[in-house]
Amino acid sequence: MTAFVVHRNGRAATAEELAPLAFSGYAHFTALQVRGGRVRGLDLHLERLRSASEVLFGRAVPDARVRSWLRAALEAGPADLSLTATVYSPAGEFTASGADAEPEVLIRTGPPSSGPDGPLALATVEYERVLPAVKHVGEVAKTYFLRQAVERGFDDAAFVDRRGRLTEGTIWNLAFWDGTAVVWPEGAMLAGTTMGIVRRQLDRLGVPQRTKEVTPADLPALAGAVVMNSWTPGVAVRRIGTVSVPEAPSFVELLHRAYQAEALTSP
């Protein structure tokens, strides 16, 4: 079959079920790419859904149930696709009630994506997300700052926290190259699943990695920069703010090689 779906708890969602969600912003999600009916980093996606559910709802949908609903969505569509799994409470938002409500899962599939080609120019914006460790919905700032950046001649935006540190992009993690090691920025941010995949595969490849504070003033000393998310393990960045960054194709290739080393698995 070649149909994309919107499923609620493993079955086709009705308009009546979806209508309340059109006006709801108290939820979290994970996004992934499916290739040949399989995914990379399934354990990281499941852990993300569990931990975020504990934070927002005080309970989580069991992994086995989530996996069965993922399988139902994949079986209904083509072998290659994009998938978003959103967890929400039927109690809705703007209410203190709902602690006893069981979270529900909305799964949506669509065409596969590999992200932009790059290299990208990123505007710098002073901004810190609320609950940065949770991939939650309703973040108007991400789209707002993206559009503001494009109006200024950039491709997207990177966030700088109150201490002047580069932390993440609008929908991206940042990674840097110092010539010998991969540098991950230190600060409050969402730890992406692709970032988790790349980090553990770089460890297996024996590639040095370190985490340190990175400010715009540190950029001239670095040998490369990328953004990554569920679309791609690395798109080259050519400029951040007013500072040009070397494109470092060997760095981009290394990140893609590490990502490809992660086994594809079925839910």
N, C-alpha and C positions, 0 to 999 in steps of 0.2 A: 504494500500500500504506500501511497505517497502523500497522505494527508497530514497536515499539522493540526495540533489539538490544543484545547484548553480543558484540562481535567481538574476536578475538585475531588480530592480523596480517592483518586483512582478511576473515576468515571467522568464522562462528558459533563461539563458544567452547564447549567441552564442560565438563561438571561436573568431569571429571578434570583439565582444564587450569586451571580456576578454583580448585579446592580448595587448592592451595598458596598462592595469593594471598590467601586469607581470613586467613592468619596472617602475612602479610608487610607490613612497614612501610618497606622501603627502595625507594622509588619516588618519582616526581614526576609532575605532571599539569598540564594546562591545561583550563579550563572555558569554554564559549562558548555563546552563544545563536544558533540558526539561524532565519532568517526567510525564507520563500519558497525554501528550499533553499540559501540563501547566508548568508555571515557577514561581519561587520565585523572589520577588523584581522587578517586571516589571516596576514599577514607577521609580526605581533607574536607570534601564537600559535606559529608555526613557529620563530621565533627563540628563544622561551622554551623550547620542547622541546629545541632543539639545545644551547643553552647549559647548561641544567640537566643534560642527558645527559653533556656533557663533564665537568661537575663531579662527578657521581655515578658515572659508568661509564667515563669517559675516552674515550668515542666516542659518536656519535649516529646515529640512523636517518636516512638521506637524506630530504630534504624531499619528493622525488618519490614515494617509497614511502609516507610519511605521508599525503600528499595523496590517493593512490589509495585508501588505507584509509578516509580520511574520506569520500570519495565513495561507497564501498561502503556505509558506515553510513547516509549520507544517502539514498541511493537506496532503502534498505529501509524508510524511515520516512515520516512525514508531512512536509509542507513546513515546519512550525514545530515546533521541538523544542529541548531542552537537550542538550548533548553534552559528555562528559568524555573526554579522551584521556590515559591513564596510561601512562607508560613505566617499565618495570621490567627487572630482569635475571633470567633463568631460574636463575642461580646462587643466588638468594635472598639472605638477610641472615644476620648473625652468622657470617660466614665471610670469610676474607681472599682466598679464591679467587674466580674469576669475571672476572678482568681480560680474558680472551679471549672471554668470552661476548657474543654479539650482543644488544643490548637488544631487547625486544619491546614491542609497543604493544597495550594493551587499550582499546577504544572502547566507551563505553556511552551510549545515548541514552535520553531520557525526556521527559516533558511540558515545554513551554516555561514560562519563569518571567520575571516582571518585578520581583520583589523586593517588599518591604513598602512600604506607602503612606507611613509616617512621619506626622508628624515623630517622631524617635527620641530617647530619653534614653539616654546612654551612661555606664556606670560607668567609672571610671579604675582601671587595674590596673598595677602595676609589673611589667613583663615584657618580655623580649627573646627573640625566636625564634632558634633555632639555624639557621645557614645562611639568614638572612632573605631573601637574593636568590633563593632556590630555592623554588618552590611544591611542597613535598614533602608526602607523606602521613604519616599516623600522628601528627598533632599533637594529642595529647590535651588540651593546654592550651586550645586554641581553644574546644572544646565545654565544658570545665570552667569557664572564665571566663564564657562565655555564660550557662551555667546559674546560676552564682553571681550574675551580674548580675541575671538575671530574678528570682531569689529575693529580691533586695534592692529590687525594684520598678523596675528599669531594663529597657530593651529589649535591650541588648547591652553590649559592653565596648570601650573604647579602651585601647591600651597606652601606657604611659609608660616611657621607658628610664631607665637609671641616672643620666643627666644631667638628668632631669626633663622631657624633651621628649616631647610627643605624637608618635607615629610612625605607627600604623595601628590598625585595628580587628581583631576576631577573624578575619573573612573579608573585610575591607573596606580600601580606601584612604581616607584622610581628605583633604578639601580645604576651604579656608577662603576667605572673601571679606572684603577690607578696605574695600570701598566703591568701589574703582576697579580692583583687580587680584585675580586668583586667586592664593591663597597655598598652596603645597605645603609640607608639613612636611619639615624636614631631619632625617635620621637613618637608621639601618639599617632597611630595610623591603623588602617585596616590591613592585617596580614593576609594578602591574597592567596588563593589556592594555587595559582600558577607560580607565585613567589615561593610557596612551600615546596612545590614539585621541583623547581629549579634548584633551590637550596639543598635539598637532600640528594639530588643527582650530582650537583657539583661536588658535594662531599664524597660521593662514591667515585667520582672522576679524579679526586685529589686536587681540585682547584682551590686555592686559598680564598677565604671569604672573611670579611670583618664588618662589624657594625660600628659606625661612628657618626658624630654630628657632621652634617654637611650644610654649609651656608652658601649663599651666592658668592661670597668672597673666596670660597674654597674651589670654585669651579675651574679657574684657570690652571690649577695644578693637576686636574684630573684628565684622563686620557680618553674618556668616552662616557656616554650616558644613554639610557634607554628608558622607555616606559613599557610596562607589561600588564596584562590582565587576562581574562578568560579567553579572549580572542587570540592572543599571541604571547610568546615568552620574551619578545623583545622587538621594539621598533626604535630605530636610532633617533636620538634627539640632537639637533644641530645647534640649538640656541636656547638658553634659559634666561629670560629677562633680556638684559643687554649683553650677556656674555656668550660668546660662541664656544661650542664644544666640539671636539673632533668626532667624526662619525664612527670611527673604530669598527669597521666591518668584521674583523676577527672576533671582537667582543660579542657582537650580535650573533655571529655564527656559533660561538661557544654556548650562549644561552639557548639557542634553538637546538643544538646538539644535546645539551643536558635535558631539555624538555622531551625530546624524542626518545631518550633513553628510558623514560618512565613508561612502564607497561600499560597498555590499554586493557581495561577490565569491564566486565558486564555487571550491571546491577543485580 
